[in-house]
Amino acid sequence: MDAASSLQDQYAPRSVCFGCGPANENGLQIKSRVEGDLVVCDWEPRPYHHAFEGVLNGGIIGTLLDCHSNWTAVHGMMEREGASVPRPTVTSEYSVKLLRPTPMEHPVRLEARVVELSGDRASVESTLQADGKVRATFNGKFVAVREGHPAFARWGSSSSPSVQRATSAKT
């Protein structure tokens, strides 16, 4: 992956996901990138992301952490498998702890790491920070899906030989 490009731009430029899809003009369009053993994202809230004046909406926080952590799981699986294309993954469960209000006047920073990889599953821990303080924590589980699942072709054509190779490598 090019150091300047995000995982989403590199591997799923046509994705329409609300949280991370580069092709969703009305979405959050997060840009997750690898920095050492972390996957990070700096994201700037817009005025329509308020919960109330000056504070980021908790649902937006959950979406940011979910999508960013999903891409962290994808990256972890790709690294483990030596894959050049991602296996499509979905969230199977997550929890978010909102620790304190998240101010909106500055960008927020997401940091995530894989804590466990087992077969087609990954567990990820993440934080959302603003003004140098952790504002929310996240724990999630993600699973790579197989052909026939509605999300299977969401990052590219399921008939693509590279997607088929990536999927069949672990099925």
N, C-alpha and C positions, 0 to 999 in steps of 0.2 A: 504494500500500500504506500502511495505517495505520502510523505510526512505531512504535507499541507492539507491533504484531503480527508474528509470524514469517512468513517465506516459506511454511513448511509450513502454518501455521494459515490463512493467507490463501488459498493456492492448492490445498492438498491435505488438507483437514481429515478426509477419510475414508481417507487412506492407511494401510495396515497394515504398511508397511516397518518392519523391526526397528530400524533406526537412526534414522529420521526421521519415522515415521508417527505422527501425533497420535492415530490410532484404535487403535494397538497398545499396550494397557495394560501388556504385559510388555516392551516395547521401550525403547530409550534415549530416545526422544522429544526429540531435539535441537530447538532453536529458533534458526534462522539468521535474522539480520537485517542489513540494509544500514546501514553506517556509512561515509559518504563513498565512497571507491573500494574499500573492503573489504566482505566479507561476514563477520560475526563471530558467535560463539556462545559463551556461558558455560554450562558444563554441570557438574553436580555428581555425582561418582562415588558409588555406593552400596556397602555392604560386600560384596555379592556380585559386584562387578566386580574383585576382587583377582586378581593373578597370584600373589602371595605377600603376606605381611603388610605392609600399608601401601603397596603398589605396584600401580598400575593395569595390568590385563591388556593385552598387546600386541594381541590380536585385537580388543578393545574399542576401542583407540586407532585401529586400521585402519578399523573400522566408522565411528567418529566422523568421521574425516578423509574417508572416501569419501562418506558421505551429505552432509556439510557442503559438500564440494567439488562434488558433483552439483548442489546448490541454487545454488551460486555460478555454475556453468555455465548453469543455467536462467535466473538473473537476468541474466547477461551477454547471452544470446540475446534475452531479452525487451527489454532496453535497446536492443540493436542494431536489432531489428525494430520497435520502438515497439509491442509487443504488450501487451495487457491480460490475457492468459491464457498460461500456460506451455505449451510443447511438451513432451510427455513425453520424458525423457532416461534413458539408462542408462550405466553405466560400461563402457568398452571396455578400459581397462587402467589400472593404477596401481602405484606403488611407494611404500613407506613406509620411512623411515630412523628407527629408534629410537635416539636419540642418548644418552639417559641415562634412568634410572628416573623414572617419573612418580608423584610422591607423591599419595596419595588424600585427605589431610586438608583440602584446599581445592578449590574449583572449578577446572576447566581452562578455558582460553580457546583457541578455534579462530579463526584468521584466514586468509582465502583471497582470492585475486584471480585473475581470468581473465588469462592471458598470451597467449592466441591464440584467435581466433574465425575459423573458415573453413567456410562453408556450414552443414552440420548438425552440425558438430563444435566442441568447445571444449577447450582445454587449461587446466588450473588448477594453481596452486601454493598450498600451504597449510602452516600450522604449527599445532602443538599446544603450548601453553605452560602451565606451572604454576610457582608461586612465582617469577614473573618471569624464568624461563629457558625457552628453546625445548627441548622434550623430544623432539619428533618432527617430521619434515618429510615432505611428500607432494607427488607429481607425478601428475596423472591426466589421462586423456582421456575425454571424454564425447560421446555421440552422441544426437541427437534421433531418435526412432523414428517409423515410419509405421504407419498402420492395418494390422492383420494381425500386428503384433508383440505378444507376450504382455503387454508393459508399456504398450501404447498407451493403454488406458483406466484406468490405475491411479490417476490423480489426478482423474478425473471421467468422466462418461459419454462414450463416443466418439460417441454420437449427438447430443450437445449441440452446438448451432450454434456456440457460442463456441470449443469445442475443434476443430470442423471448420474454422472460419475460421483459427485459429492454425496448424493443421497444413497446410492447403492454401496458406497464404501463402508457404511456402518449398519446397513439393514440386513 
